[in-house]
Amino acid sequence: MRKPGASQGQSASELISNRIGELGDWRGETLRRMRTLIKDADPSIVEEWKWLGTPVWSHDGIICTGESYLQVVKLTFAKGASLKDPALLFNSSLDGNVRRAIDIHEGEEVDASAFMALVRQAVALNSSGKLKLSKQAKP
């Protein structure tokens, strides 16, 4: 029997699309909408499938993950504590020094432009870290 989300040679993008379809309710629609915003914010984003079934979006490192639970879709930004969040989208994992998350409940809408700004900031932060490392590596 095939487990939900089992890869069987599929690309990460296909696996994420399958997960969205498997959810078949508000969580799938929410994950689909947020995925579209992530890809619109950074068309060169890389989709990955990690940790036995977690959608991950990366650009020079992880930007965010997209997990779905019964009551919430959770988007966890790997370096969220370093991002400016004037729209106060982060509402979960606020106590840590690194990660921040956005929990989206049924019927909630996320400010698209504010969310895309967070994604772009995360990409810039990851890219700036890559530049610093490569400058240090030069003689």
C-alpha positions as CSV (number, residue, x, y, z in Angstrom):
1,M,0.0,0.0,0.0
2,R,1.3,3.4,-0.9
3,K,1.6,6.0,1.9
4,P,0.2,9.5,1.3
5,G,3.1,11.6,0.0
6,A,5.3,8.7,-1.0
7,S,7.6,9.9,-3.7
8,Q,7.9,7.0,-6.2
9,G,10.2,9.1,-8.3
10,Q,8.1,12.3,-8.3
11,S,9.6,15.7,-8.1
12,A,9.2,17.8,-5.0
13,S,6.8,20.1,-6.9
14,E,4.7,17.1,-7.8
15,L,4.7,15.9,-4.2
16,I,3.6,19.3,-3.0
17,S,0.8,19.4,-5.5
18,N,-0.3,15.9,-4.5
19,R,-0.3,16.9,-0.8
20,I,-2.5,19.9,-1.6
21,G,-4.9,17.6,-3.5
22,E,-4.9,15.0,-0.7
23,L,-5.9,17.6,1.9
24,G,-9.0,18.4,-0.2
25,D,-10.3,21.1,2.2
26,W,-9.6,24.6,3.4
27,R,-6.0,23.5,4.4
28,G,-5.2,22.4,0.8
29,E,-6.6,25.7,-0.6
30,T,-4.6,27.7,2.0
31,L,-1.4,25.8,1.3
32,R,-2.0,26.3,-2.5
33,R,-2.6,30.0,-2.0
34,M,0.5,30.5,0.2
35,R,2.6,28.4,-2.3
36,T,1.5,30.7,-5.1
37,L,2.5,33.8,-3.0
38,I,5.9,32.3,-2.2
39,K,6.6,31.6,-5.9
40,D,5.3,35.0,-7.0
41,A,7.6,36.7,-4.4
42,D,10.6,34.8,-5.7
43,P,10.2,33.0,-9.1
44,S,13.6,31.3,-8.6
45,I,12.6,29.6,-5.3
46,V,13.3,25.9,-5.1
47,E,10.6,23.5,-3.9
48,E,11.8,20.6,-1.8
49,W,10.2,17.7,0.0
50,K,11.9,16.9,3.3
51,W,11.4,15.1,6.6
52,L,9.0,12.5,5.3
53,G,6.5,14.8,3.8
54,T,7.1,18.5,4.5
55,P,7.0,21.0,1.7
56,V,10.0,23.3,1.9
57,W,10.8,26.4,-0.1
58,S,14.5,27.4,-0.4
59,H,16.7,30.0,-2.0
60,D,20.3,29.9,-0.8
61,G,18.9,28.0,2.2
62,I,15.5,27.3,3.7
63,I,13.0,30.1,3.4
64,C,10.0,28.4,5.0
65,T,8.2,25.1,5.4
66,G,4.5,24.5,5.0
67,E,2.9,22.0,7.4
68,S,-0.7,21.1,7.6
69,Y,-2.4,20.0,10.8
70,L,-6.1,19.5,11.6
71,Q,-6.7,23.0,12.9
72,V,-4.0,25.0,11.2
73,V,-1.6,25.5,8.2
74,K,1.7,26.5,9.6
75,L,4.4,28.3,7.6
76,T,7.6,28.3,9.5
77,F,10.3,30.7,8.5
78,A,13.8,29.2,9.2
79,K,15.3,32.6,10.1
80,G,12.1,34.4,10.9
81,A,13.4,36.1,14.1
82,S,15.8,38.1,11.9
83,L,13.0,39.4,9.7
84,K,11.1,42.7,10.1
85,D,7.4,42.0,10.5
86,P,5.6,45.3,10.6
87,A,2.3,43.7,9.6
88,L,2.7,41.3,12.6
89,L,2.1,38.1,10.5
90,F,4.2,36.0,12.8
91,N,1.9,34.6,15.4
92,S,3.6,31.3,16.5
93,S,7.0,30.1,17.6
94,L,7.7,33.6,18.9
95,D,9.9,32.6,21.9
96,G,12.8,31.2,20.0
97,N,15.9,33.0,18.7
98,V,15.8,31.8,15.2
99,R,12.4,30.6,13.8
100,R,9.1,32.3,13.5
101,A,5.8,30.9,12.2
102,I,2.5,32.0,10.8
103,D,-0.4,29.8,11.9
104,I,-3.4,30.1,9.5
105,H,-6.8,28.9,10.8
106,E,-9.8,28.1,8.7
107,G,-11.4,31.3,7.3
108,E,-8.3,33.5,8.0
109,E,-6.7,35.5,5.2
110,V,-3.1,36.5,5.2
111,D,-2.1,39.9,3.9
112,A,-0.5,38.9,0.5
113,S,1.8,41.8,0.1
114,A,3.1,41.6,3.7
115,F,3.7,37.9,3.3
116,M,5.5,38.3,0.0
117,A,7.7,41.0,1.7
118,L,8.6,38.5,4.4
119,V,9.6,35.9,1.7
120,R,11.7,38.5,-0.1
121,Q,13.4,39.5,3.1
122,A,14.2,35.9,3.9
123,V,15.7,35.4,0.4
124,A,17.8,38.6,0.8
125,L,19.0,37.4,4.2
126,N,19.9,33.9,2.9
127,S,21.7,35.5,-0.1
128,S,23.6,38.0,2.0
129,G,24.9,35.1,4.2
130,K,26.1,33.4,1.0
131,L,27.9,36.5,-0.2
132,K,29.6,37.0,3.2
133,L,30.8,33.4,3.2
134,S,32.2,33.6,-0.3
135,K,34.0,36.9,0.5
136,Q,35.6,35.3,3.5
137,A,36.7,32.3,1.5
138,K,38.7,34.5,-1.0
139,P,42.4,34.9,-0.2
